[in-house]
Amino acid sequence: MADIQRVWHANWQVYGADKVWLQMNREGIRVARCTVERLMRTMGLQGARRGKTVRTTMPDTSAPGPLDHVNRQFKASLRIPRDGGHDSMLMADSVPPSSRTPFHGDGGQHSILKADTPAVP
């Protein structure tokens, strides 16, 4: 432990576990890298970190969110085709042809509105 702390202080306290381990091996002190990592962690020694290390802006979860400036309406309207739905029938492709369920669509607008479930013999 004294050798780890000596090498760390001798290198301006910026060496992490990998560099401390390399320096100790150069000096002839044979030790496992995982041991250096564990001992540095227990002694509270850390190397200098590159890049962003601190997140300074934390969101205020109690503040209200932004307003909805486009006035979205989150309700689905039920639209039934006026022609009885004969030309807007869709078939569910995920089941075999013998047990397909016809769905009434909205004329090609890619939304399923209502299902007619026929009696299966």
Secondary structure, 3 states (H helix, E strand, C coil): CHHHHHHHHHCCCCCCHHHHHHHHHHCCCCCCHHHHHHHHHHHCCCCCCCCCCCCCCCCCCCCCCCCCCCCCCCCCCCCCCCCCCCCCEEECCCCCHHHCCEEEECCCCCCEEEECCCCCC
